[in-house]
Amino acid sequence: MIFCLGELVIIVLFAVYLLTTAKSERWTKPQNVMRLSIFALIFVAIVIFIPLYFAYRNCKKLQ
């Protein structure tokens, strides 16, 4: 029960962080997107990792 609550808190904090920094210039750099996607894969969920992977791939194409 406590583990599930802790995981829910991590997911909510992660989502708040993503939404508040969505317009930031830092997300145009592939290195920052890769760090975030690795964090999502390890600590959050595979469901969140998938769109971050596509964002990383598009970011690499732009540069």
Secondary structure, DSSP 8 states (H G I E B T S, - for coil): -HHHHHHHHHHHHHHHHHHHTTT-GGGGSHHHHHHHHHHIIIII-HHHHHHHHHHHHHHHHH-
